[in-house]
Amino acid sequence: MMNKPPQMPPQMMGRPPPQDDFSLKETKPHLGGSKITGDKLTSTYDLVEQMQYLYVRVVKAKELPAKDMTGSCDPYVEVRMGNYKGTTRHFEKNTHPEWNQVFSFSKDRIQATMLEVIVKDKDVLKDDFIGGVIFDLNEVPKRVPPDSPLAPQWYRLADRKGDKLKGELMLAVWWGTQADEAFPEAWHSDAAAVSADGLASIKSKVYLSPKLWYLRVNVIEAQDLIPHDKTRFPEVYVKAMLGNQVLRTRVSMSKTINPLWNEDLMFVVSEPFEEPLILSVEDRVAPNKDEVLGRCAIPLQYVDRRLDHKAINTRWFNLEKHVMIDGEKKKEVKFASRIHMRVCLEGGYHVLDESTHYSSDLRPTAKQLWKNSIGVLEVGILSANGLSPMKTKDGRATTDAYCVAKYGTKWVRTRTIIDSFTPKWNEQYTWEVFDPCTVITIGVFDNCHLHGLDKPGGARDSRIGKVRIRLSTLETDRVYTHSYPLLVLHPTGVKKMGEIHLAVRFTCSSLMNMMHMYSQPLLPKMHYIHPLTVSQLDSLRHQATQIVSMRLSRAEPPLRKEIVEYMLDVGSHMWSMRRSKANFLRIMSVLGSLIAIGKWFDQICTWKNPITTVLIHVLFVILVLYPELILPTIFLYLFLIGIWYYRWKPRNPPHMDTRLSCADNAHPDELDEEFDTFPTSRNPDIIRMRYDRLRSIAGRMQTVVGDLATQGERFQSLISWRDPRATALFVIFCLLAAIILYVTPFQVLALFTGFYWLRHPRFRHKLPSTPVNFFRRLPARTDCML
């Protein structure tokens, strides 16, 4: 159902309406919280639509008859429901097997009225029938959580005519929903075509990001180094290695065997600490040739952990030197060199693995510094519709879609819906919220690993689109049900890949704590007491995303690298002409209010509306005579504006805006440049054209920056005596102004100045004023530039 969109504020009336195809649609789904089953309210999954499933738990069998020459059997169970068939694993020569496997069949796709559970004997040519059990679906009981699981029962096996046979099978059969605890691990009839190797890749899972720390290595000095060539002054530096992270200090300025550095090196590490920190002191004996003077390895398990800005104790570490003897590396015993360092794990920082513009977690690493949670975020991932075909299978287009949601350190992955352009997940997840000014990201992907093809350089899961929702834009305790467009930028332009249907609720546990958060720093205090440089943050964020993607890709089923990088917006810092235009337009939009105020004031000064100008004169006189009313008037005006705009308060959360992103009218070459690799893979002619275009843009920016510098230098030249006549005039003017301001009441001066600015157009001249003429004649340093 579509609701009428709220009326836009007057300042937005001039913008053309967004394209309907890319708009956000409010919906009214039948969520589980409003459904009554018997005398029980199914509130376990109250943000999703209830989906009915028939569950069959095959526990074990006993006293199965022998079917082969060895006097035993190789049993397995086949569960049939119409055209759907699921099988357990089989056991070799076992008449008392235990499977404990669960099968689920979606009620929407069930066309049969009977359920068959058949025990068979695995054979080379044809599997032998041992016996079976048949259930009438109308007689199957219903189970509603939080009821305890249904107890399995023993059933005597029967032949196809209903005659009893030897052997019994322990089963439990019941109707349930996706809230059932058996649902995540069950075999689903929707995945009947998936190979056994690919079953693990379609199940829903919850992942946790590794706990990340910043490792600070303060390299202070080294003593008693022994260079190979004692006839030259050593050029010594320290190289620190941690996994694939390598950092170097500068070459020491003191070119002796006791060099000094006092330089910080920052790394990102994750628990559990698997690799030691390796430091190598090296001497640059020639260009591209370094000699190792000593090494040391520091296990991170024994490194001090710092929670605040207090300095920790320094330590001396012995350097070991290895020499080659008969082709083998051996440690040299007589070696007394050592290095002085301060090494610590920084628990007071938040390790940034996301862009700060849409971070989902801002807490410090050390759990001791965490504040209490302020609420709970609940998200129901309902369904998607209109998904684009992502691949071809057996000559026809298909999509095997799943969702990934990331908030804080918790990642969730829904099950994969096989071969559907309108998948229904109806899975609900919950996160603790510690800061309202955070963002949850939900992405939709196409599963390309249904057949277990997980080889390096193999198929990659394709991105279908993603949605970001900022929690601070949500009202508390309200359920938002919307269909979000899934927009992806391609080299050919922006494309809608479908829509995802979500239900979102942000519940606040303490309103006072949440309001208090708005007065707190966005990042932990260590980011402000000992801030990291921009280049350090960029490098550390890159290392953090690499560690997170590597760790999650080792889970089962893996959350692959391409998924993690897309969710974390790894490539958002790369150059894009389109994004640069969008940011420029955003700046102009922000400055638009100031420009509008300037135009309004110009209309007042030029008496476009005499009545308004007279009223402004009266207000101006009142404020001059009663200056204590100035600030109250300003804040009262802002209060009234805020109350007035409450009528147009956004009712829906924001979503991806193609017009704001300049994606709907981007030039094809700009998009091709945005999707180019780094370093570039385009031909030289295209690179030359883009370089010339960038030079022209940079030339205009250079001119603007030069003009700003010119105006600043003119201010400096007022009292620099670079133009002696101009400075003399300004100094004399300052003396006269000081005398006049001293003897004249301030209110008189304010009234005179105000009436001068608001004077009637007949008393105005089109020529620039005297102060402007004087300022423009002041010298700048442009004549000194080459």
N, C-alpha and C positions, 0 to 999 in steps of 0.2 A: 504494500500500500504506500502511496506517495502522499506526503504532507505538503501543504503549501509552504514554499520557502519564506523565511522571514524577510520583512522589508529592509532594504539596505540603507545605511546612513546616507545623508545627502551628498557627502564628499565622494561617495563611490558610485553615484548615479550615472556618471559619465562613462564608466567602463562598460564595454560590451559584455553581455552575459556569457558565462562559460559554455563550452559545447556540452550539449546534453549527454553525449556519449561518454564524456569524461567526468561526469558529475557524480556526486555522492548521493545515494538514494537511501532514504529512511524506510525501514521495513517493520512489519508486525508479525514476526514468526510466533508459532505456538510453542513457547518454551516449556521445559519440563516442570518448572516450578508451579505452573498453573494446572497441571494435570493430576487428577485424583484417580488412584487405582484402588478400588475397594474402599477401605477405610483408612488408607495410608496416603500421605502426600509424598510423592517422589521428588524430594528436594535435594538429593545428592548431586544431581546434574541439573541445576535449575536455570542454567544459561544456554542450554542446548535443547534441541528437539529430541524427544525420546525415540530410540530406534529399537524395535523388537527383534530379538534373535532367539533361535532354537539352539540350546546348548546340549551337547552330548559329551559326557566325560567317560572315556573308556579307561577303567582302572586296571583290571587284571582278569585272568581266566584260570580255571583249575580243572584238572582231570580231563584234559583234552584227549581224544582218541588218537592212536597212532595211525599215520597215513602213508608211511614209506617202509621200505624193507628193513630199516634199522630199528623199527619199533618205536619211533618217535615222530615228531612233526615239527615243521618250521612255521609257526603261526603268525598271522597278522590279522588285523581287523579292518574291514571295509565298511564305511558309513555312507549309506546311500539316501539321498533326498531328491527324488525326481531325476533330473539330469545331472545333479551335482554328486560327486563322489570324493570322499576323503579316505586316506588309508594311513594306518599307523606303520611304524617300522616293524620289521619282522625279526623273530628270534630263531637262532639255529638250535634244533633239537631240544625243544623246551615245551613241556606239556603244562607248565604252570607259569606262563609269562606275565610280566607286569609292564604296562605301557604308561598309564597315567597321563594320557593325552586328551585334550579338549578340542572339540569341533564345534563351529558355530555356523548357522545358516541364517541369512537375512530373511526376515518374514516377508519383505516386499518382493522377494524373488522366488518364494516357495510356491510351487504350483501343484505339488502332490499333497495327498492327505495322509500318507503313511510314511513312517521312518523305518528303514531297514538297517540293522546292524549285523553284519555277517562276518563270521570267523572263517578264514581260509588258510590252507597250507601252501606255502611257497614251493613251487616246483619248477623244473627247467622248461618243460613244454607247456603245461597247463596247470594252473593252480587248482587244488582240490577244495571242494566245499566241505567244511566241517560242521557248520550249523549256524543258526542266526536267531535274532530276536526282532519282532516287528512291533512298532508302537503306532497307535492311532493319535494323530496330532491333537484331536479334540480332547483327549484324556490326559495330555501332558500338563503338569502343574505349573503355576506361575510363581516366580520368586522375586521379591522386591527387597533390595537392600534397605536397611541394614540387617535383614534376616541372615541367619547363619547359612553357610552353604548346604545345599541339599545332600543328604547322606546317600551314597551309592548303595545299590542293592544287587543281590545275586539273582541272575535269570538263567533258567535251564534252556540250553540250546535246543532248537527245533529245526526240522527239515522244512523244505518249501511247502509241504502239505500241512504242516503244523504238528506233526508227530514229534514227540520228545526224543532227543538224542543224548548221548553221553557228553558230559562237559557242561560247565557253567561259566557265565560271563558276568563280571561285576560292572554295573553301569549306573550313571545318573543322568536323567534327561529332564530338562526344565526350560520354560520360557523365561527370558530375562531381557535386560537392556544393555547398552554399552557401559552402564555404571557397574556391571557385574565385575568382580575381581578376576574372573576367569577370562575376561574379554581381551586384555593385552597379549596374552600368550597363546590364545586359541588359534587353531587353523580356521581360516575364513573361507567360506564358499566363493567369495568374490575373487580369491586368489588361487582358484583351482588350477589355472594355467601356468602358475609360477613354478619354476623348477625348485627342487629341494635346496640347491645352493643359494637361490635368490630369496628364500623365505625370510631369512634374517633381515634383509634390507627393506622389507615392507612393513615391519612392525613399528608401533609407536614406542618412543623411548624418551626418557628425561636425562639430560646431560648436565654436568657441572663443569664450568671453566676451571682450569687449574688455578691454585692460589699463586698470584704473582707478587714478586718483591722487586724493588730497586736495590741493586748491590752497588754501594759506593766504595771505590778503591782510591784512597788518597795516597799517592806515591810521593813520599817526602824526600828521601835521599838514599844513597847507597854508599858503602864503605869498602875500601880495600879491594877494588876491582883489579884484575890482572889481565890487561890487554895482551894480545899476541905480539904486537909490534910496540915495543917500549920506546921507540925513537920518535913517535908522533904524539900529538895531543889527542886523546880519545874523544870521539863525538858519540856520546852515549844517550840512548833512550830506552824506555821500558815498553815492551809489548805485552798486553794482557789478552788472554784467550779464554773464552768460556763457551764451549760448544762451537757454534758457527759465528759467534760474535768475536770480533778482533778489534781492539782499540790500542792506540799508541800515544805516548806522551810526546811532547816536543823534545828536540835534542837539547840536552842540558847546556846552559850558558857557561857553567863552570867546567871547563874541559880538563878535568883532572880525574884521578882514580877514585875521588870521593864526590861524585856529581850530586847536584841539588835539582829538584823539580818542583815539589809542592803543588802537584796537579791532581785534579779529580778525574776519575774515569767512572762512567755510569753504565751498568748492565741491567738487563732484565733476567730474572731467574724464576723458576717455578718449583713448587713442592710436588713430589719429593725431590730433593737435590741429588741428581744422578751424576753430574760431572763436576770435577774440581775446577777451581780457578787456577790457571797456569800463567805464571809471570816469567818473562824472559828479558833479561838485561842484555842489550845488544849494542855493538860498536859499529858505526857506519864507517868502514875502512875505505870505501870507494862508492861511486854512484852505482846503485843496484847491487851492492855487495855489502852484507852485514855479517859480523862475527858475533856469535853467542858467547857472552862472558859468564853466564850463569842462569840457572832456572830454579824455580820453586813451585810446588803445587800446594794449594790450600783447599782442603775439604770444606765445603760450605756449611756442613752440619755443625761445625765448631766456631762459626763466625758469630760475633756479637750482634744482637738485634737492638736497634735504637728506635724508640717511640717518639722522641721529641728532638729538639735542636741541641741538646747538651752533647758536648764532645765526648767521645769514648777514648779509652787509652790507646796509645800507639804501641806497635810491636815490631821487634826485629825478627826477620826471617832469614835463615841461612840459605845461600845460593849454592846449588849443586852444579858442577860442571861435568859433562860427559865427554869422554874421548873414545875414539875408534881404535880398538886393538884386535887385529886379525879379523876385521870385518864385523866385529861385534861392538855394540855400544856399552861401555862400562863407566861407572861413576868414579870420578877422580877423588881420592880420599883426602889428600893434602890440599884443602881449599878452604879459605877462611872468609870469603866475601859474604856480605850480607846486605839486606835491603830493609829500609825503615818505612813502614806503612801504617795506615789506619784503615782497616777494612770493616765494614758493617753492612747489615741488611736494614734498609730504611723501612720501618713500619708505619711512619707518619705520613707517607705519600699515598695517593691513589694512583695505581699503575694504569695509565690510559691505554686502553686497547680499542677505543672507539673515538670518533670525532667528538670534540667537546660540545659541538652544536646540538648533538642528539645522543648524549650519553644516557645509559640506563642505570648506571651505578656510579656514585661519587664518594663512596666510603673509603677510608684509609685501609691499608693492607692489614694492620694489626687489629685483631678482633677486640682487644681491650679498649680501643678508641671508638668503637661503634656506638652510636646513639640508639635509643629504642625505636622500634618501627612505628610509623605513624598511621599505617593502614594496610589494607590488602587489595591487590589488583586481581580480578577474576576475568578471564577471557574465555568465551565460548567460540571455538572455531567451528562454524556451522556447516558451510558448504561453499561451493564455487559454481558459477555458471558461465556459459559462453567461452570456455577456455579454448585457446587456439590449438590446432594440431601441432605437436612438437616433434613427431617422428612417424615413420611408416613401419608397419608390421604386417607381413603377409600381403603386401600390396595395398594396404589401406592406412589412412591416417589415424593416429591414436595419440592419447596422452595418459600417462600414469602419474597422477599428481599427488603430492604430499606437501604439508606445510611445516615450516620451522618458525618458532617464536623465540625471541631472545629478550630477556629483561634481567639486568643484574648479572649474576654468575650462572643463572639457570637458563638452559636451553631446552626446548621441548620440540619433539618431532612427532607429527601425527602419523598414522598408518598410511600406506600408499593405497589409493583407490585405483584399481586396475581398469584400464581401457574405458575411461569415462570423461566426457567433456563437461559433465555436471556432477562432480563428485560430492558426496555427503560424508563429512567426517563426524560432526557432532561430538567433539571432544572438548572437555573443559579443563582448564589449568589455572593454578593459583600462584601468586608471587607475593612475598612480603615487600612493602614499600617503605623506604627510609627517607625519601626526598620526593616531594611532588613535582619538582622541576626536572623530571626525567622522561625518557621516551622508550616505549616498547616498539620493537620492530617485528613484523610478521611477514615472512616471505613464502612464496609458492614456487615449487620446483617440479620438474619432470624427472621421474626415476628412470635412469638408464642402466640399472644394474639388477634387473629382475632375473637374469640368468647367471648370476654369479660372476659376471665378467669384471673382475676387479684387478686389472693389471696396470702397471705404470705406463702412463701415456695412453691409456684406454679411454673408454667413453666417459664423458663428464655429464653430471646432472645439469640439465638446462634450466635457466632461470625463467620464470613466467612473470614475476613481478613481486613487489613488496609494498607494505603499508607501514607508515610510522604514525603513532598516536602519542601525543604529549599529555601526560597525566594532569598537568596543571590546567589544561583546557577542559577537563571533565568536571561536571558537578558530582559531588559525593552522593553515594547511595542511589544513583540513577542508572538504569540499564539502558545503554546505547545499543541499538540494533540497526546496523547500516550495512549496505552493500557498497564496498569500496572498489573503485576501478583499479585494475592491475595494469600499470603503465610501464612500458619498457622503451628506452631510447635505442633505436637501431641506426645503422649508417644511412638508412633510407628515411629516417624520421621517427617521430614518436608513434607508438602503436599500442592499442589497447588489446591486451592478451586475455581479457576476461574480467570477471568480478569475483570478489571474495566476500562472503557474508559472515559478519562477526557480531558477537554480543559482548559488550564490555561493561564492567561495573567496578568503580573505585570506591571502596568503603573506608571511611576514616575512623580510626579507633580513638583518636584524641584531636579535637579541633584546635585546642590551644597549642599542642606540640606542632601541628602542621603550620599554624600561623607563625609560630616562633621560628620555623625553618626559613621563612622569608627574610629574616634579619641575620641569618648566619652566612658565612662565606660559602661560596659554591663548592670549592675544593677544600680538602683538609688544610690546616694552618701551615704545615710545612711547605706547601706550594707558595706561600707568601713570605714566610720567614727566610727560607733558603730556596728561592725560585730557581727553576731550571731554565736554560736558554731555549729559544724556539727551535734551534737546530738540534739540541739534545732531545727535546720532546718529540720531534719528528722521527729521529732515529730510534728512540726508545719505543715509540708507538709501533713502528714497523717491526721491531724485534718482538714486542708483545703479541701482535697479531700472528706472527709466524709461529710463536710458541703455542698459542691457543689453537690455531688451525692444525698444527702437527699433533697436539695431544688429543683433540677431538676426532681426528681422522684415524686414531688408533683404537677408538671405541668399537663396540659391536652392537648394532650395525654402525659403521663409521659415519660421522658427520663430516663430509668431505671438504677438502680445502677450498674448492670453488664456492661452496655454500657459505662457509665461515667468512671468507673474504667479501662476498657480496653482502652478507648481513652486517659486516663491520665497516662497509664503505671504504675498502682499502685504497681504491683508486681515486678518491674524491679530491686529492690534493693536486692531481695532474692538471696541466694547462688545458683550458677549454675556452674558445672564443665565445661560445654560446653562454657558458656560465659567467664569463666576464661581463657580457652584455646584461645578463640578468641581474648581477650584483650592482652594476651601474644604475640600472633602472630602479632597483630597490633603494639606492641612495637618493635618487631623484624623487622617489615617492615619499621618503622620509622628509626630505627638504621641501616637499610640496606644501606642507602646512605653513612653514615659515614664509615661503614665497607668497602663499595666499594672504597671510597677515600683512606682508609688505604691500601687496596690491591694494588690500583694503585700506591701509593707512594712507597710501598714495591717493586713493579716491577721497578720503577724508580731507587731505591737504588741498586737493584741487576742487573741493566743494561740489563733487558730483551730485551728492544729495544734501542740500543745505540744512535740512532738519536734523539729519544724523550728525553733521558737522557741528551744528550749534549745541546739540546734546553732549557731544564729546568735549566742546569748550567748557560747558557747565561742569561736567564730571572732572575735567582737568583742574578747574579752579578749586573745586571741593577738595581734591586730593592734595593740592599744593597748600591750601590753608589748613588742612587737617592731615598732615603726612602720616600720622599713626594709622590711618585707614588704608594705606596703600597695600600692605601685605594681606590684611584681612580681606580686602576686596579681590585681590588676585586669587587667593585660595577659595573664597566663596564662588568666584566665577568658575574655577576649575571643578568645584563640587557640583555646581548646577549643570555644567557640560556633561560630567559623568552621569548624573541622574538622567539627563535628557537622552543620552545615547544608550541607556539601559533598555530602551524600547527596541533597539536593534541588536541586542546581545545575541551572539551566535548560539544557535540551538544545536548545531551539529559540530562534531570535532573536525579540525582541518584535515585536508588530504592533499595528495600530489596535485599541484596546479601547473598545467602545461603552459599557460600564458605567463605566469610568474617566472617559470624556468626558461622562457624563450624557446621552448621545444616545438611549439606548433608552427613556427615560421623560420626555423633555422635553415641556413643555406646548406645544401648537400656537401659542399667542400668543407665547411666548418665541422659538420658531423664526421666526415671522413678523417679530418685532422684529430678530432676528439677520440676516435677509435683506433688511431694509429698506435703502433707499439712504441716502446721506449727502450733503446734508441729506435729511430724511425726505420720503417721498411719501405717507404715510398720512393719513387724515382727522383733523380736530381731536379728535374724541371719543376715538379710539384713542390719540392722542398724550397727551391729558389723563389717561387711565387709566394709561398707562405712566409718565407723570411722577409721578403720585400713588404708584404702586408703588415707583418709585425713591426718592421722598421717604421712604416708610416704612422702606425698607431703610437709607437713609442716616441716618434717625433712630436706628435701633438701633445702627448703627456709631458714631454720635455719642455715644450713651450709653456704649458700651464704652470709647471713647477718653477720655471724661470721667472714667470710673471709674479708668482707668489714671493719668490726670493727678492725680486726687485722692490716690491711694496715694503717688505721688511727692512731692506737696506735703506730705503728712503726714510723710514722712521728713525733708524740709527743715525742718519746723516743730519737730523734736526739739531743735534748738539755735538756733532763730531767736528765741526768747523771745516768740513771738506769743501763746502761752499760758504766762504766767510760771510758773504752778504746775507744769504738765507739764514744762517745760524744767528747772525746779529739781529735780524728782524725777529726771529723766533724768541731769542733771549729777552729782547726789549718787550715783546708782546707778553711773555710770561711775567715780567716784572709788573707791567701795567695791570694784567689780569689779577695778580696777587693783591695789588692795592685795591682794585675795584671790588673784588670778592670779599675783602676784609671790611670795607666800609659799607657795602651794600647788603641789606638783609637777603638771606638765601631765598625766601619766598618770592621776593621781588624779581630776583634773577631767574627763578624757575618760571614765573608767569611770563616774563619778557621772552625767554627762550621758547616756551611753548607756543605763545601767540605768534612768534616769528615763524615757527615751523608750520603753523596752521593758517598762515595768512591767506587772504583771498588771491585767486589767480591773477587779478589785475595788478597786484603788487609783486608779481613774480616775473623773472626773466628766463628766457630759454637758454641763456649762456650759463656755463658752470659758475658756481659761487667762488668767491675769493679764496677761502681755505682750500678748496679743491684745486684751484689753479696754482696756489702756492705749493701744495703737496706734490703735484705732478711735475713741478719744475725742480724738485730736489734731485740731487745726483744719486745714482746707484753704481754698483760695481760692474755693470754690464760692459762698460767701455774698457775694462781691464781683462776681459776674457778673450782668448784666442778664437 
